Amino acid sequence: MNLLYIVNFHAPMGGLHENVYASAIYMKKQGCTVHVVLKPGRLEQRMKAEGIHTITTDFSDADQALESIENVDVAFDLVHFHPGPSKYPALKYAEKYSVPLIETYHGIWLDGLGAHIDRLDAIVTVSEGIKNHLQSRIDAHYEKYYVMPNGYDSSLFDQPKYHDRDSEEITVGFVTRLDRDKQFILDILLLAVNHIKTRPDIKINIHMIGDGTHRDEFMELCQNMLEDTGHTIQFKGWLVDEELKNAYLDCDIIIAPGRSAIEGMACGKPVIAVGSKIYIGLITQKNWQSAVYSNFGGAGKKFADYELDSVGEDLNHLLDDQANINRLGRFGHEIAKQFFDGDRINQELYDLYSILHLSE
């Protein structure tokens, strides 16, 4: 199959990028010819390094983007796009050439789905909760929905590292984009820092994994809050592949949303999940299903759903008895292994592509 992915984004890296990258790599391994329409930058360079064909555009002109796609002189069998400006060239190409069209939703933003749902052959959501939200807003075409969560690369994240002894130092990984659309996550992380400074009994090192437009402001706030406490925060920036895996393994506890929460669990770390819409909390036997349902925080009412000092209580549960770090790290790893193996999820996506292609 000749596959065309179209994805627009604002930040240079993030969960959306990893979703498309993982799918493109997997489909190439299955013998597909893969082209990705995207902005020039770091993701484009990663795609090229793996032999994925790229078509660059700034998405300011849908007709111009369509012309760029047509200029590669490939008859695409299927188009898979993501919300935002990418939908315009996707809809134009699919209509002009009568090929199957798929859209993936990562959150509760509708992006005008009601206006083009009739033209879609399939709608993929990364969680059951997001699917249910979309269906509650658009009462049509329930048959087109498929839930395919974000997955982790099981060939990369292949050796979990569990916390196996009491330690006088604990490393907590904060993993997120530092941008305005992640403000709720940033606020929760600041609450976590505010709690950490009240724990003089144990040295805590924070590793900030991620980057964004609010980096300087966020880091300055954290450093000011931790001044004279003995605790530290280090900025690690954007990391991918081996560097990212090693950054997770260097931590004892992870606080993260979505895909990053899943990768943290795959590394054997207890995860405090917080998404852009809701605080899920420490993943335990009591709430793991809610976490999976919402893509680890992708649907909710932010602070309206937050119980006072929840993040502090979750941190205390781990810091007061470090055996819980090991126990919940092992539990989270089982969740990741059972539900979020990336190859298994992408095989489901490949099978969907194949059926849609045969149906044309």
VEXTINU-242001 format. One record per residue: residue number from 1; x, y, z of N, C-alpha, C in turn; residue in three letters. Coordinates in steps of 0.1 Angstrom, whole numbers. Each point is the difference from the previous one (the first is absolute). Example, Ala and Ser with C-alpha at 12.3 -4.5 7.8 and 13.67 -1.06 7.14 Angstrom:
<1,<132,-57,78>,<-9,12,0>,<9,12,0>,"ALA">
<2,<-4,11,-7>,<9,11,0>,<-8,11,8>,"SER">
This chain:
<1,<8,-12,0>,<-8,12,0>,<9,13,0>,"MET">
<2,<-5,10,-7>,<6,13,1>,<-8,8,10>,"ASN">
<3,<6,4,11>,<-6,6,11>,<4,15,1>,"LEU">
<4,<-10,9,2>,<3,14,2>,<-5,4,14>,"LEU">
<5,<10,5,8>,<-4,6,13>,<1,15,-2>,"TYR">
<6,<-9,7,7>,<0,15,0>,<-1,4,14>,"ILE">
<7,<10,8,5>,<-1,4,14>,<6,14,1>,"VAL">
<8,<-8,8,7>,<4,14,3>,<2,1,15>,"ASN">
<9,<10,8,4>,<3,1,15>,<6,14,2>,"PHE">
<10,<-1,4,13>,<6,13,3>,<14,-2,7>,"HIS">
<11,<0,-9,10>,<12,-3,7>,<9,-9,-8>,"ALA">
<12,<14,1,2>,<9,-8,-9>,<-1,-15,4>,"PRO">
<13,<-4,-3,12>,<0,-14,4>,<-12,-2,10>,"MET">
<14,<-4,-12,1>,<-12,-3,9>,<-6,-14,-3>,"GLY">
<15,<-11,-3,7>,<-6,-13,-1>,<-6,-2,-14>,"GLY">
<16,<-6,10,-6>,<-5,-1,-14>,<11,-4,-10>,"LEU">
<17,<12,6,2>,<11,-3,-9>,<4,-15,1>,"HIS">
<18,<1,-4,13>,<4,-14,2>,<-11,-10,-5>,"GLU">
<19,<-12,4,0>,<-11,-9,-5>,<2,-2,-15>,"ASN">
<20,<2,11,-7>,<2,-1,-15>,<13,-7,-3>,"VAL">
<21,<10,3,7>,<13,-6,-3>,<0,-15,2>,"TYR">
<22,<-6,-4,11>,<-1,-15,3>,<-8,-7,-11>,"ALA">
<23,<-11,6,-4>,<-9,-6,-10>,<8,-1,-14>,"SER">
<24,<6,11,-3>,<7,1,-13>,<11,-11,-1>,"ALA">
<25,<8,-1,11>,<11,-10,0>,<-6,-14,-1>,"ILE">
<26,<-11,-3,7>,<-5,-13,0>,<-6,-4,-14>,"TYR">
<27,<-7,10,-6>,<-5,-3,-13>,<11,-2,-10>,"MET">
<28,<11,7,1>,<11,-3,-9>,<5,-14,1>,"LYS">
<29,<1,-4,13>,<5,-14,2>,<-10,-11,-6>,"LYS">
<30,<-12,4,-1>,<-10,-9,-6>,<0,0,-16>,"GLN">
<31,<9,8,-5>,<2,1,-15>,<-8,11,-6>,"GLY">
<32,<-6,9,8>,<-7,11,-6>,<10,11,-4>,"CYS">
<33,<-4,8,-10>,<7,12,-4>,<-7,11,8>,"THR">
<34,<8,7,8>,<-6,10,9>,<5,14,-3>,"VAL">
<35,<-9,9,-2>,<3,15,-1>,<-7,7,12>,"HIS">
<36,<7,10,5>,<-6,8,11>,<1,15,-4>,"VAL">
<37,<-11,6,0>,<-1,15,-2>,<1,6,14>,"VAL">
<38,<9,9,1>,<3,7,13>,<8,12,-2>,"LEU">
<39,<2,8,11>,<8,11,0>,<15,-4,1>,"LYS">
<40,<9,8,-6>,<14,-4,1>,<5,2,15>,"PRO">
<41,<9,-9,3>,<5,1,14>,<5,-14,5>,"GLY">
<42,<0,-1,13>,<6,-12,6>,<-7,-13,-3>,"ARG">
<43,<-14,0,-1>,<-7,-12,-3>,<3,-4,-15>,"LEU">
<44,<0,10,-8>,<4,-3,-14>,<14,-7,-1>,"GLU">
<45,<9,5,7>,<14,-5,0>,<0,-15,5>,"GLN">
<46,<-8,-2,11>,<-1,-14,5>,<-6,-10,-10>,"ARG">
<47,<-11,5,-7>,<-6,-8,-10>,<10,-3,-11>,"MET">
<48,<7,10,-5>,<9,-3,-11>,<11,-9,4>,"LYS">
<49,<4,0,12>,<11,-9,5>,<-5,-14,0>,"ALA">
<50,<-13,-2,1>,<-5,-14,-1>,<-5,-4,-13>,"GLU">
<51,<3,8,-10>,<-5,-3,-14>,<-14,3,-3>,"GLY">
<52,<-6,8,8>,<-14,5,-3>,<0,12,-9>,"ILE">
<53,<-8,0,-10>,<0,11,-9>,<-8,12,6>,"HIS">
<54,<5,12,-1>,<-7,11,6>,<-3,10,-11>,"THR">
<55,<-11,7,2>,<-5,11,-8>,<-2,12,9>,"ILE">
<56,<7,11,-1>,<0,11,10>,<-10,11,-5>,"THR">
<57,<-7,5,9>,<-9,11,-2>,<-2,8,13>,"THR">
<58,<-4,13,-1>,<-4,7,12>,<-15,0,3>,"ASP">
<59,<-8,-7,-9>,<-14,-1,2>,<-8,13,-1>,"PHE">
<60,<6,10,-5>,<-7,13,-2>,<-9,0,-12>,"SER">
<61,<2,-9,-9>,<-7,-1,-13>,<-3,-14,-3>,"ASP">
<62,<-13,-4,1>,<-3,-14,-2>,<2,-4,-15>,"ALA">
<63,<-3,9,-9>,<2,-4,-14>,<15,-2,-3>,"ASP">
<64,<8,9,6>,<14,-2,-2>,<5,-13,6>,"GLN">
<65,<-5,-3,11>,<4,-13,7>,<-4,-12,-9>,"ALA">
<66,<-12,1,-6>,<-5,-10,-9>,<9,-2,-12>,"LEU">
<67,<4,12,-6>,<9,0,-11>,<13,-7,3>,"GLU">
<68,<5,3,12>,<13,-7,5>,<-2,-15,1>,"SER">
<69,<-11,-4,4>,<-3,-15,1>,<0,-6,-14>,"ILE">
<70,<-7,7,-9>,<-2,-5,-13>,<14,0,-8>,"GLU">
<71,<9,9,4>,<12,1,-7>,<10,-12,2>,"ASN">
<72,<-3,-8,11>,<9,-12,3>,<-4,-11,-10>,"VAL">
<73,<-11,2,-7>,<-4,-10,-11>,<-2,-14,6>,"ASP">
<74,<-7,-1,11>,<-3,-13,6>,<-15,-1,1>,"VAL">
<75,<-6,-11,-4>,<-14,-2,2>,<-3,-6,14>,"ALA">
<76,<-4,8,9>,<-2,-5,14>,<-12,-8,1>,"PHE">
<77,<1,-11,8>,<-12,-9,2>,<-8,4,12>,"ASP">
<78,<5,8,9>,<-7,4,12>,<7,12,6>,"LEU">
<79,<-9,9,6>,<5,12,7>,<-4,-1,14>,"VAL">
<80,<10,3,9>,<-2,0,15>,<5,13,5>,"HIS">
<81,<-10,8,6>,<4,13,5>,<-4,2,14>,"PHE">
<82,<5,12,6>,<-3,3,13>,<-6,14,1>,"HIS">
<83,<-8,3,11>,<-7,13,0>,<8,12,-2>,"PRO">
<84,<-6,11,-5>,<6,13,-2>,<1,2,-15>,"GLY">
<85,<8,9,-5>,<1,4,-14>,<3,-12,-9>,"PRO">
<86,<5,-10,5>,<3,-12,-9>,<-12,-6,-6>,"SER">
<87,<-12,3,6>,<-12,-6,-6>,<-3,5,-14>,"LYS">
<88,<4,13,-3>,<-4,6,-12>,<6,-7,-12>,"TYR">
<89,<13,-2,-1>,<6,-7,-11>,<-4,-15,0>,"PRO">
<90,<-3,-5,12>,<-4,-14,1>,<-14,-2,-7>,"ALA">
<91,<-9,8,4>,<-13,-1,-6>,<0,3,-15>,"LEU">
<92,<8,9,-4>,<1,3,-15>,<6,-12,-7>,"LYS">
<93,<10,-6,5>,<6,-11,-7>,<-9,-12,-1>,"TYR">
<94,<-6,-3,12>,<-9,-12,0>,<-12,1,-9>,"ALA">
<95,<-5,13,-1>,<-12,2,-9>,<4,-1,-14>,"GLU">
<96,<12,6,-3>,<4,1,-14>,<4,-14,-6>,"LYS">
<97,<6,-9,9>,<5,-12,-5>,<-8,-12,5>,"TYR">
<98,<-11,2,8>,<-9,-10,5>,<8,-11,7>,"SER">
<99,<7,4,10>,<8,-10,9>,<-6,1,14>,"VAL">
<100,<2,-11,8>,<-5,0,14>,<7,11,8>,"PRO">
<101,<-7,5,10>,<4,11,8>,<-2,-3,15>,"LEU">
<102,<11,1,8>,<-1,-3,14>,<5,13,8>,"ILE">
<103,<-6,2,11>,<4,11,9>,<2,-5,14>,"GLU">
<104,<11,4,6>,<3,-5,14>,<-3,12,10>,"THR">
<105,<-7,-2,10>,<-2,10,11>,<7,-4,12>,"TYR">
<106,<8,9,5>,<8,-2,12>,<-6,6,13>,"HIS">
<107,<-10,8,-2>,<-6,7,11>,<-15,3,-3>,"GLY">
<108,<-6,9,8>,<-14,3,-1>,<-3,11,-10>,"ILE">
<109,<10,7,-6>,<-3,10,-9>,<-7,-6,-13>,"TRP">
<110,<-11,6,-3>,<-8,-6,-11>,<6,4,-14>,"LEU">
<111,<5,12,-1>,<6,5,-12>,<-10,-1,-12>,"ASP">
<112,<-12,3,2>,<-10,0,-11>,<-3,-14,-5>,"GLY">
<113,<1,-10,8>,<-2,-14,-5>,<-14,-1,-6>,"LEU">
<114,<-10,6,6>,<-14,-1,-6>,<-1,4,-14>,"GLY">
<115,<9,9,-5>,<-1,5,-14>,<6,-10,-10>,"ALA">
<116,<9,-9,5>,<6,-9,-10>,<0,-14,4>,"HIS">
<117,<-8,-4,10>,<-1,-14,5>,<-5,-9,-11>,"ILE">
<118,<-9,5,-9>,<-5,-8,-11>,<10,-4,-10>,"ASP">
<119,<11,8,0>,<10,-3,-10>,<12,-9,5>,"ARG">
<120,<-1,-3,13>,<10,-9,6>,<-4,-14,-1>,"LEU">
<121,<10,-9,-3>,<-3,-14,0>,<3,-6,14>,"ASP">
<122,<8,6,8>,<2,-5,14>,<5,12,9>,"ALA">
<123,<-4,-1,12>,<5,10,10>,<7,-8,11>,"ILE">
<124,<12,3,2>,<8,-7,11>,<1,9,12>,"VAL">
<125,<-2,-5,12>,<2,8,12>,<10,-8,9>,"THR">
<126,<7,8,8>,<11,-7,8>,<-5,-5,13>,"VAL">
<127,<-13,2,3>,<-6,-6,12>,<-15,-1,-2>,"SER">
<128,<-6,-9,8>,<-14,-2,0>,<-7,13,5>,"GLU">
<129,<6,7,9>,<-7,12,5>,<-1,11,-10>,"GLY">
<130,<11,1,-8>,<0,10,-11>,<-11,-4,-10>,"ILE">
<131,<-1,-13,-4>,<-10,-4,-9>,<-14,3,5>,"LYS">
<132,<-2,-3,13>,<-14,3,5>,<-3,15,0>,"ASN">
<133,<10,8,3>,<-2,14,0>,<-4,5,-14>,"HIS">
<134,<7,-4,-10>,<-3,4,-14>,<-14,-5,-4>,"LEU">
<135,<-3,-12,4>,<-14,-5,-4>,<-11,7,8>,"GLN">
<136,<3,5,12>,<-10,7,7>,<-3,14,-6>,"SER">
<137,<10,5,-8>,<-2,13,-6>,<-5,-1,-15>,"ARG">
<138,<3,-12,-6>,<-4,-2,-14>,<-7,-13,-1>,"ILE">
<139,<-13,0,-1>,<-8,-12,1>,<-2,-6,-15>,"ASP">
<140,<12,-5,-5>,<-1,-6,-13>,<13,-8,-2>,"ALA">
<141,<-2,-10,-8>,<11,-9,-5>,<8,-6,11>,"HIS">
<142,<-7,-6,10>,<7,-7,11>,<8,-11,-6>,"TYR">
<143,<-4,-6,-11>,<6,-12,-6>,<15,3,-5>,"GLU">
<144,<3,13,-1>,<13,4,-6>,<11,1,10>,"LYS">
<145,<-3,-2,13>,<10,3,11>,<8,-13,3>,"TYR">
<146,<13,3,3>,<9,-11,4>,<9,6,11>,"TYR">
<147,<2,-7,11>,<9,4,11>,<13,-6,-2>,"VAL">
<148,<10,7,-2>,<14,-4,-1>,<9,9,8>,"MET">
<149,<3,-4,12>,<8,9,9>,<14,2,-5>,"PRO">
<150,<6,11,6>,<14,1,-2>,<7,-12,6>,"ASN">
<151,<11,-4,-7>,<7,-11,5>,<15,3,3>,"GLY">
<152,<7,-9,6>,<14,2,2>,<8,-10,-9>,"TYR">
<153,<12,4,-3>,<9,-9,-8>,<6,-11,9>,"ASP">
<154,<-6,-12,-1>,<4,-11,8>,<14,-5,-3>,"SER">
<155,<6,4,-12>,<13,-4,-3>,<10,10,6>,"SER">
<156,<-4,12,3>,<8,10,6>,<-1,-1,15>,"LEU">
<157,<-13,1,5>,<-2,-1,14>,<-2,-15,5>,"PHE">
<158,<11,-7,-1>,<0,-14,2>,<5,-5,13>,"ASP">
<159,<6,9,8>,<5,-5,13>,<-4,10,11>,"GLN">
<160,<-11,-3,7>,<-4,9,11>,<10,0,11>,"PRO">
<161,<1,11,7>,<9,1,12>,<-8,4,12>,"LYS">
<162,<-1,-9,9>,<-8,2,12>,<8,5,12>,"TYR">
<163,<-6,9,8>,<6,5,12>,<0,-12,10>,"HIS">
<164,<13,-3,4>,<1,-13,8>,<6,2,14>,"ASP">
<165,<1,12,4>,<6,2,14>,<-4,14,5>,"ARG">
<166,<0,2,13>,<-3,13,5>,<12,9,-3>,"ASP">
<167,<-2,12,-3>,<10,9,-4>,<-1,14,7>,"SER">
<168,<11,7,2>,<-1,13,6>,<-2,11,-10>,"GLU">
<169,<0,-4,-13>,<-3,9,-11>,<-10,-6,-9>,"GLU">
<170,<-10,8,-5>,<-10,-5,-9>,<0,10,-12>,"ILE">
<171,<-1,-6,-12>,<0,8,-12>,<-15,-1,-6>,"THR">
<172,<-6,12,-2>,<-13,1,-5>,<1,6,-14>,"VAL">
<173,<-6,-7,-10>,<0,5,-14>,<-12,8,-3>,"GLY">
<174,<1,12,-4>,<-12,8,-6>,<1,-2,-15>,"PHE">
<175,<-10,-5,-6>,<1,-2,-15>,<-12,7,-6>,"VAL">
<176,<2,11,-8>,<-10,6,-7>,<5,11,-9>,"THR">
<177,<-8,4,-10>,<3,13,-7>,<-2,12,10>,"ARG">
<178,<8,10,-2>,<-1,12,9>,<-7,11,-8>,"LEU">
<179,<-12,-2,-4>,<-7,9,-9>,<-14,4,6>,"ASP">
<180,<-6,10,-5>,<-12,5,6>,<-12,-10,0>,"ARG">
<181,<0,-8,-10>,<-11,-10,0>,<2,-11,10>,"ASP">
<182,<11,0,7>,<3,-10,11>,<0,7,13>,"LYS">
<183,<-7,12,1>,<0,8,12>,<-4,-8,13>,"GLN">
<184,<-11,-8,-2>,<-5,-7,12>,<11,-10,5>,"PHE">
<185,<7,-7,-9>,<11,-8,4>,<11,7,7>,"ILE">
<186,<3,12,-5>,<11,8,6>,<-4,5,14>,"LEU">
<187,<-13,3,1>,<-5,4,14>,<1,-12,10>,"ASP">
<188,<-3,-12,-5>,<1,-11,9>,<15,-3,4>,"ILE">
<189,<9,2,-10>,<14,-2,3>,<5,10,10>,"LEU">
<190,<-5,12,-1>,<4,10,10>,<-5,-3,13>,"LEU">
<191,<-12,-6,1>,<-6,-4,13>,<9,-12,5>,"LEU">
<192,<5,-8,-9>,<9,-11,5>,<13,6,5>,"ALA">
<193,<5,10,-6>,<13,6,5>,<-3,7,13>,"VAL">
<194,<-11,6,2>,<-4,7,12>,<-1,-11,11>,"ASN">
<195,<-4,-12,-3>,<-1,-10,10>,<14,-6,3>,"HIS">
<196,<8,-2,-10>,<14,-5,1>,<8,8,10>,"ILE">
<197,<-2,13,-1>,<8,9,9>,<-3,-2,15>,"LYS">
<198,<-12,-6,3>,<-3,-3,14>,<5,-13,5>,"THR">
<199,<8,-7,-8>,<6,-13,3>,<15,1,2>,"ARG">
<200,<4,6,12>,<15,1,2>,<6,-14,4>,"PRO">
<201,<-8,-10,3>,<5,-13,5>,<6,-8,-11>,"ASP">
<202,<-2,4,-13>,<6,-8,-11>,<4,9,-11>,"ILE">
<203,<11,-2,-6>,<5,9,-11>,<-8,-5,-13>,"LYS">
<204,<-6,10,-6>,<-7,-3,-13>,<6,8,-11>,"ILE">
<205,<3,-7,-11>,<5,6,-12>,<-11,-1,-11>,"ASN">
<206,<-3,12,-6>,<-10,0,-10>,<7,1,-14>,"ILE">
<207,<-4,-9,-9>,<5,1,-14>,<-11,5,-9>,"HIS">
<208,<1,11,-6>,<-10,6,-9>,<3,-5,-14>,"MET">
<209,<-8,-10,-5>,<2,-6,-13>,<-11,6,-9>,"ILE">
<210,<4,8,-10>,<-9,7,-8>,<5,15,-2>,"GLY">
<211,<-7,7,-9>,<3,14,-3>,<-12,7,-5>,"ASP">
<212,<1,13,-2>,<-11,8,-5>,<2,14,2>,"GLY">
<213,<-10,8,-4>,<1,14,1>,<0,6,14>,"THR">
<214,<-5,-8,10>,<-1,4,14>,<12,-5,8>,"HIS">
<215,<10,-5,-7>,<11,-7,7>,<7,10,11>,"ARG">
<216,<4,11,-5>,<8,9,9>,<-9,4,13>,"ASP">
<217,<-12,4,-3>,<-9,4,11>,<-2,-12,10>,"GLU">
<218,<-3,-12,-6>,<-3,-11,9>,<13,-4,8>,"PHE">
<219,<11,0,-6>,<12,-4,7>,<4,10,11>,"MET">
<220,<-2,13,-3>,<3,10,10>,<-9,-1,12>,"GLU">
<221,<-13,-3,-3>,<-9,-2,12>,<4,-12,8>,"LEU">
<222,<4,-11,-6>,<4,-11,7>,<12,2,8>,"CYS">
<223,<10,7,-6>,<13,2,7>,<-2,10,12>,"GLN">
<224,<-9,9,-2>,<-3,10,12>,<-7,-8,11>,"ASN">
<225,<-9,-9,-3>,<-7,-7,10>,<9,-10,7>,"MET">
<226,<11,-5,-6>,<9,-10,6>,<12,6,6>,"LEU">
<227,<1,13,-1>,<12,7,6>,<2,-3,15>,"GLU">
<228,<12,-3,3>,<3,-3,14>,<-7,-13,6>,"ASP">
<229,<-5,-8,-8>,<-6,-13,5>,<9,-12,-1>,"THR">
<230,<10,1,-8>,<8,-12,-3>,<-5,-9,-11>,"GLY">
<231,<-12,3,-5>,<-5,-7,-12>,<5,7,-12>,"HIS">
<232,<0,-7,-11>,<5,6,-13>,<-10,-3,-11>,"THR">
<233,<2,8,-11>,<-8,-3,-13>,<10,2,-11>,"ILE">
<234,<1,-9,-9>,<8,0,-12>,<-8,0,-12>,"GLN">
<235,<4,8,-10>,<-8,1,-13>,<7,-10,-9>,"PHE">
<236,<-8,-10,-5>,<5,-10,-10>,<-3,3,-14>,"LYS">
<237,<-11,8,-2>,<-4,3,-14>,<-7,-11,-7>,"GLY">
<238,<-2,2,-14>,<-6,-10,-8>,<10,-12,-2>,"TRP">
<239,<-5,-12,3>,<7,-12,-2>,<-8,-10,-8>,"LEU">
<240,<7,-8,-8>,<-7,-10,-8>,<9,-13,1>,"VAL">
<241,<-7,-11,-3>,<6,-13,-1>,<9,-4,12>,"ASP">
<242,<12,-4,-2>,<9,-5,11>,<1,10,11>,"GLU">
<243,<2,13,-4>,<2,10,11>,<-13,2,8>,"GLU">
<244,<-11,-1,-6>,<-13,1,7>,<-1,-12,9>,"LEU">
<245,<2,-12,-5>,<-1,-12,9>,<9,1,12>,"LYS">
<246,<12,4,-2>,<10,1,11>,<-4,11,10>,"ASN">
<247,<-7,10,-5>,<-5,11,9>,<-11,-6,9>,"ALA">
<248,<-9,-8,-5>,<-10,-6,8>,<7,-10,10>,"TYR">
<249,<9,-8,-5>,<7,-10,9>,<7,7,12>,"LEU">
<250,<5,12,-3>,<7,8,11>,<-9,5,11>,"ASP">
<251,<-13,-1,-2>,<-10,6,9>,<-5,-12,9>,"CYS">
<252,<-5,4,12>,<-7,-9,8>,<-15,1,-1>,"ASP">
<253,<-5,12,-3>,<-14,3,-1>,<-2,9,-12>,"ILE">
<254,<-11,-2,-7>,<-3,8,-12>,<-13,7,2>,"ILE">
<255,<-1,13,-4>,<-12,8,0>,<-2,4,-15>,"ILE">
<256,<-11,-5,-6>,<-1,2,-15>,<-14,-2,-5>,"ALA">
<257,<-3,5,-12>,<-12,-3,-7>,<2,-11,-11>,"PRO">
<258,<-12,-5,-5>,<-1,-7,-12>,<11,-10,-3>,"GLY">
<259,<7,1,-12>,<10,-9,-4>,<12,-1,10>,"ARG">
<260,<3,12,6>,<11,0,9>,<-3,-8,12>,"SER">
<261,<-12,0,5>,<-4,-8,11>,<2,-15,-3>,"ALA">
<262,<-4,-4,-12>,<1,-14,-5>,<14,-4,-1>,"ILE">
<263,<9,9,-5>,<14,-3,-1>,<7,-1,14>,"GLU">
<264,<-5,8,9>,<5,-1,14>,<-3,-13,6>,"GLY">
<265,<-12,-5,-2>,<-5,-13,5>,<8,-11,-7>,"MET">
<266,<3,1,-13>,<7,-10,-7>,<14,-1,6>,"ALA">
<267,<5,11,6>,<14,-1,6>,<0,-4,14>,"CYS">
<268,<-12,-4,5>,<-1,-5,14>,<-1,10,11>,"GLY">
<269,<-5,12,-4>,<-1,11,10>,<-14,2,4>,"LYS">
<270,<-2,3,13>,<-14,5,4>,<-3,13,-7>,"PRO">
<271,<-12,2,-5>,<-3,12,-7>,<-12,7,6>,"VAL">
<272,<2,13,2>,<-11,9,4>,<-4,6,-13>,"ILE">
<273,<-12,-3,-4>,<-5,4,-14>,<-8,13,2>,"ALA">
<274,<4,10,-9>,<-8,12,0>,<0,4,-15>,"VAL">
<275,<-11,2,-6>,<-2,4,-13>,<-4,15,-1>,"GLY">
<276,<-2,4,-12>,<-3,15,-2>,<-14,3,4>,"SER">
<277,<-8,-11,3>,<-14,3,4>,<-4,-5,14>,"LYS">
<278,<8,-9,6>,<-3,-6,13>,<12,-6,7>,"ILE">
<279,<-1,0,13>,<10,-6,9>,<-5,-14,3>,"TYR">
<280,<7,-10,-5>,<-4,-14,3>,<6,-5,13>,"ILE">
<281,<13,4,2>,<7,-4,12>,<9,-12,-1>,"GLY">
<282,<5,-4,11>,<9,-12,1>,<-8,-12,-6>,"LEU">
<283,<6,-7,-10>,<-7,-12,-6>,<1,-11,10>,"ILE">
<284,<-11,-5,4>,<-1,-11,10>,<-11,-10,-5>,"THR">
<285,<-2,-10,8>,<-10,-10,-3>,<-14,5,0>,"GLN">
<286,<-1,12,7>,<-14,6,1>,<-4,9,-12>,"LYS">
<287,<10,6,-6>,<-4,10,-11>,<6,-3,-13>,"ASN">
<288,<7,-11,-3>,<7,-2,-12>,<-10,0,-12>,"TRP">
<289,<-12,-5,2>,<-10,0,-11>,<-4,14,-4>,"GLN">
<290,<-2,8,10>,<-3,14,-3>,<11,7,-8>,"SER">
<291,<12,-3,3>,<12,5,-7>,<0,-4,-14>,"ALA">
<292,<-2,-13,-2>,<0,-5,-14>,<-12,6,-8>,"VAL">
<293,<-11,1,6>,<-12,5,-6>,<2,14,-5>,"TYR">
<294,<7,8,7>,<1,15,-3>,<13,3,-7>,"SER">
<295,<8,-10,-4>,<13,2,-6>,<9,7,10>,"ASN">
<296,<-1,-4,13>,<8,5,11>,<-1,16,1>,"PHE">
<297,<-13,4,-1>,<-2,14,3>,<-5,9,-12>,"GLY">
<298,<-5,-7,-10>,<-4,8,-12>,<-14,5,0>,"GLY">
<299,<-8,-3,10>,<-14,5,0>,<-4,3,14>,"ALA">
<300,<-5,12,3>,<-4,4,13>,<-2,15,2>,"GLY">
<301,<-1,4,12>,<-3,15,3>,<11,6,8>,"LYS">
<302,<12,-4,-2>,<12,6,7>,<-2,2,15>,"LYS">
<303,<1,12,5>,<0,2,15>,<-14,-3,6>,"PHE">
<304,<-10,1,-9>,<-13,-3,6>,<-1,-15,4>,"ALA">
<305,<8,-8,-5>,<1,-15,3>,<11,-3,10>,"ASP">
<306,<8,10,4>,<12,-3,8>,<-3,2,15>,"TYR">
<307,<4,-10,7>,<-2,0,15>,<13,6,6>,"GLU">
<308,<-2,9,9>,<11,8,6>,<11,-9,5>,"LEU">
<309,<12,3,-4>,<12,-7,5>,<2,-14,-5>,"ASP">
<310,<-7,-4,-11>,<0,-13,-5>,<15,-4,-4>,"SER">
<311,<6,9,-6>,<14,-4,-5>,<9,-1,12>,"VAL">
<312,<-1,8,10>,<8,-2,12>,<-3,-13,7>,"GLY">
<313,<-12,-4,1>,<-3,-13,6>,<5,-12,-8>,"GLU">
<314,<0,2,-13>,<5,-11,-9>,<15,-1,2>,"ASP">
<315,<7,11,0>,<14,0,3>,<4,-6,13>,"LEU">
<316,<-8,4,11>,<3,-6,13>,<-2,-15,0>,"ASN">
<317,<-10,-5,-7>,<-2,-14,0>,<12,-8,-5>,"HIS">
<318,<8,7,-9>,<12,-7,-5>,<12,4,8>,"LEU">
<319,<1,12,5>,<12,4,8>,<0,-6,14>,"LEU">
<320,<-12,-1,6>,<-1,-5,14>,<3,-15,1>,"ASP">
<321,<-2,-7,-11>,<2,-15,0>,<5,-3,-14>,"ASP">
<322,<14,-1,-1>,<5,-1,-13>,<-2,-14,-6>,"GLN">
<323,<-5,-9,7>,<-5,-13,-5>,<-11,2,-10>,"ALA">
<324,<-8,11,2>,<-11,3,-10>,<6,4,-13>,"ASN">
<325,<12,6,0>,<6,3,-13>,<2,-12,-9>,"ILE">
<326,<5,-10,7>,<3,-13,-7>,<-13,-7,-4>,"ASN">
<327,<-9,-1,10>,<-13,-7,-3>,<-8,6,-11>,"ARG">
<328,<-2,13,0>,<-8,7,-10>,<7,1,-13>,"LEU">
<329,<14,0,0>,<7,0,-12>,<-2,-13,-7>,"GLY">
<330,<0,-11,7>,<-2,-13,-6>,<-15,-1,-5>,"ARG">
<331,<-9,5,8>,<-14,0,-5>,<-2,8,-13>,"PHE">
<332,<6,12,0>,<-1,8,-12>,<6,-6,-12>,"GLY">
<333,<11,-7,2>,<6,-7,-11>,<-9,-11,-6>,"HIS">
<334,<-7,-7,8>,<-10,-10,-5>,<-11,7,-8>,"GLU">
<335,<-4,11,4>,<-11,8,-8>,<6,3,-13>,"ILE">
<336,<12,6,-1>,<6,4,-12>,<1,-12,-10>,"ALA">
<337,<5,-11,6>,<3,-12,-8>,<-13,-6,-5>,"LYS">
<338,<-10,0,7>,<-13,-7,-4>,<-8,9,-10>,"GLN">
<339,<0,13,2>,<-9,8,-8>,<7,10,-10>,"PHE">
<340,<13,2,1>,<5,11,-8>,<13,-3,-8>,"PHE">
<341,<1,-13,-3>,<11,-4,-9>,<-2,7,-14>,"ASP">
<342,<10,8,-4>,<-2,8,-12>,<-1,-8,-13>,"GLY">
<343,<7,-11,-1>,<0,-9,-12>,<-14,-6,-1>,"ASP">
<344,<-6,-4,11>,<-13,-6,-1>,<-11,10,-4>,"ARG">
<345,<2,12,5>,<-10,10,-3>,<1,4,-15>,"ILE">
<346,<13,2,-4>,<2,4,-14>,<-4,-11,-10>,"ASN">
<347,<1,-13,4>,<-5,-11,-8>,<-15,1,-2>,"GLN">
<348,<-7,4,11>,<-15,3,-2>,<-2,11,-10>,"GLU">
<349,<8,10,1>,<-2,11,-10>,<3,-4,-14>,"LEU">
<350,<11,-8,-2>,<3,-6,-13>,<-12,-8,-5>,"TYR">
<351,<-6,-8,8>,<-11,-9,-4>,<-12,9,-4>,"ASP">
<352,<-2,11,7>,<-11,9,-4>,<3,6,-14>,"LEU">
<353,<12,5,-2>,<4,5,-13>,<-3,-10,-11>,"TYR">
<354,<4,-13,3>,<-1,-10,-10>,<-15,-2,-4>,"SER">
<355,<-8,-1,10>,<-15,-2,-2>,<-6,12,-8>,"ILE">
<356,<4,12,4>,<-6,12,-7>,<5,0,-14>,"LEU">
<357,<13,-3,-2>,<5,-1,-14>,<-7,-10,-9>,"HIS">
<358,<-2,-12,6>,<-7,-10,-8>,<-15,4,-2>,"LEU">
<359,<-6,9,8>,<-14,3,-1>,<-2,10,-11>,"SER">
<360,<11,6,-5>,<-2,11,-10>,<-3,-7,-14>,"GLU">
